[in-house]
């Protein structure tokens, strides 16, 4: 008989634990399934907590490292100018201009 190295014989013992024999062992199956689900849940919880912290701190969440980009604020400035003009016009209609509203 061939003598197996100690590491292989211990690996064989580990494999025997998970091998189906003559008897089914549903408790073992449910324990493995529950342990795997719990591990995945903890990993998911950790990942989601990390992402939430990054977003609340104003960081950009990305798996790749993006190159630093310059953000153009021209569109935002234009939109602010439009809203300021509208607010001024509204003030004129409420206070300065006199006009007749035909709906009344």
C-alpha positions in Angstrom: 0.0 0.0 0.0 1.2 3.5 -0.9 1.7 5.8 2.0 0.1 9.2 1.4 1.8 12.4 2.6 0.3 13.8 5.8 -1.1 16.9 4.0 -3.0 14.7 1.4 -4.5 12.4 4.1 -5.7 15.4 6.1 -7.2 16.8 2.8 -9.0 13.5 2.3 -10.4 13.7 5.8 -11.8 17.2 5.1 -13.3 15.9 1.8 -15.0 13.0 3.7 -16.8 15.5 5.9 -18.6 17.0 2.9 -19.1 13.8 0.9 -22.5 12.2 0.8 -22.4 8.7 2.1 -25.2 6.2 2.6 -27.1 8.7 4.8 -28.3 12.1 3.9 -27.4 14.8 6.4 -29.8 17.8 5.9 -28.6 19.5 9.0 -25.1 19.8 7.5 -26.5 21.1 4.3 -28.6 23.7 6.0 -25.7 24.8 8.2 -23.5 25.2 5.1 -26.2 27.2 3.3 -26.9 29.4 6.3 -23.2 30.0 6.9 -22.7 31.0 3.2 -25.7 33.3 3.3 -24.5 34.9 6.5 -21.0 35.5 5.1 -22.5 37.0 1.9 -24.8 39.2 4.0 -21.9 40.5 6.1 -19.8 41.2 3.1 -22.7 43.0 1.4 -23.4 45.0 4.6 -19.8 46.1 4.8 -19.6 47.1 1.2 -22.9 49.1 1.3 -21.8 50.8 4.6 -18.5 51.8 2.9 -20.2 53.1 -0.2 -22.7 55.1 2.0 -19.9 56.7 3.9 -18.0 57.6 0.7 -21.1 59.2 -0.8 -22.0 61.1 2.4 -18.5 62.5 2.6 -18.8 63.8 -1.0 -16.4 61.3 -2.5 -16.8 59.7 -6.0 -17.3 56.0 -5.7 -15.5 54.1 -8.5 -13.7 50.8 -8.8 -11.2 52.3 -11.2 -9.1 55.3 -10.4 -10.4 58.1 -12.7 -8.1 60.8 -14.1 -8.6 64.2 -12.5 -11.1 66.0 -14.7 -12.0 69.7 -14.8 -15.7 70.3 -14.3 -17.2 73.1 -16.4 -19.4 75.3 -14.3 -20.6 77.4 -17.3 -24.0 75.6 -17.6 -24.6 76.0 -13.8 -23.7 79.7 -14.0 -26.1 80.2 -17.0 -28.9 78.5 -15.2 -28.4 80.6 -12.1 -28.4 83.7 -14.3 -31.7 82.7 -15.9 -33.3 82.1 -12.4 -32.1 85.4 -11.2 -33.6 87.2 -14.2 -36.9 85.4 -13.6 -36.9 86.3 -9.9 -36.3 90.0 -10.9 -39.2 89.9 -13.4 -41.5 88.3 -10.8 -40.6 91.1 -8.4 -41.5 93.7 -11.1 -44.9 92.0 -11.7 -45.7 91.8 -8.0 -44.6 95.3 -7.1 -44.0 97.7 -10.0 -46.1 96.8 -13.0 -49.8 97.4 -13.0 -51.7 95.1 -15.3 -55.2 93.8 -15.6 -55.8 90.1 -15.2 -58.5 89.1 -17.6 -59.3 85.9 -15.7 -61.0 87.9 -12.9 
